[in-house]
Structures are given as structure tokens and as C-alpha cells.
């Protein structure tokens, strides 16, 4: 049952269809969200949820050149992720990304 007092909302800048938990992070709730805009550059947001305050915030934001159709995090390294993407010219690919240490330095491995 939906309870407005226990929900947390975060709005990304563009339409999004890709979401996954950052599985290598076990001491806090982190998620990756990938956008899929047809006309603008896209982005990957690293979101963190706090149960104590019921608040969600973006802890990092990365530019992404293409539409993100799916996103998956590494189960062992919080700086690694894979995106399934489609370029504006229609070509499709899978890409392994490493986020910079600035976004992951506070994560316990």
C-alpha cells in the first residue's frame, strides 16, 4: 500500500528508463539512473537514499553521449558499470565505464 509519508522522490533532468542498485555498496543505499533523451546529451546519476531522513540526493552526475537503454553495476567494484546504449545515428553498443574516484572514495570496499 502506498504511503506518502514513507516515499522519497528524486527527479532527473531527462526521461529515464535505466535504473539499478549499486551492488558493491553494502553500507548505504545507492542507485544508478541513466537517461534516454532523443535530442539532448544524457547523464548517469548516482543517487543515495537515507533511511533516517527518508531523503534521496544525487552524489555524482556524469555526462553520457548516448541514450541509455540499460545500466548495470559491478557486484565487486563500485566504480564500474556497464551501459547498453544507442547513439543518435542508431548504432547500438555495450560500454564498460569507470567512474572517477571522487564519487567512490567514500565507499567502503
N, C-alpha and C positions, 0 to 999 in steps of 0.2 A: 504494500500500500504506500502511495506517495505521501510524504510528509514534508511540507515546505520548510519546516524548521530544521530538517536534517539534510537538506540538499545543498550542494555547492555548485556554482556555475562559473565558467570561465569562457569568454568569447575570444575566438581567434580572429585575425584580420581578414581572412578569405574563407570561402567554403572549404570544408574539410571532410574527408572520408576515411582517413587512416589514423588509427589510434592503437597504441599498445602500452602495456606496463613496461617500465624499465626494470627488467627482471633481475639484473645483477645488483640492484639496490635493495637491500633487505631491511635496513633500519629506518626507512621512511617510504612514503607513497609517492612514487614518481611515474609520470606518464609521458609518452612522446606523441605529439599530434602533428600530422602532415597535411598541408593544404593542397587543393587541387583547382586553382583558378585557371581558367582558359586564357585570360587576357593579361594577367599580371604575373610578376615573379611570385614564387611560392616560398613557404617557410616551414621549418620544423620548430615547434615549441617544446621545450622541456618544462613540464608542469609539476609542481609539488603540492600535495594536499596535506594539510594539518588537521588531524582529528581533534586536537584540543580546541582549536578555534573554528573548525569547520570552514576553513578558508583555503582556496586554491590560488596559486600565483605562478607566473612564468619565471623560472630561474635562469633560463637561457633561451635565446632565439637565434636561429640560423637561417640564412638565405638559402633557397633551393632553386635551381634553374628550371625545373620542370614540374608538371603535375605529379603529385604523389598518390599512387593508387593503393599502395600497401606499405606498411612500415613494421619492422621487427627489431627488437633489441637483442643484444648478446646476453646469454644467460650467465656469463662469467666476467665480462668487461663492460662497465657502464659507459665507456666512451665509444663503443662500437654499435653501429646499427646498419641495417640494410633497408633500402627503399626500392620498391618496384615503381618505375616512373615512366611517363610518356612525355616526350618532347613536343613542342608546338608543331613540329613538322610531321608528327605521327609516329616517329620511331620510339620503340619501347626497349627498356633495359632494366637490369638489376644493378645496383651500385652499393658497395660497401663503403661506409663513411666512418671517419674517426672524428668525434667532437673534440675540440681543444680542451686542454687540461683545466682551463679556467672554469668550465662548467662542471667538471667532475672531481676537482681537487678536494672538495669537502665530503666526498662519498667514501665510506669505508669499504675496502675491497674484502 
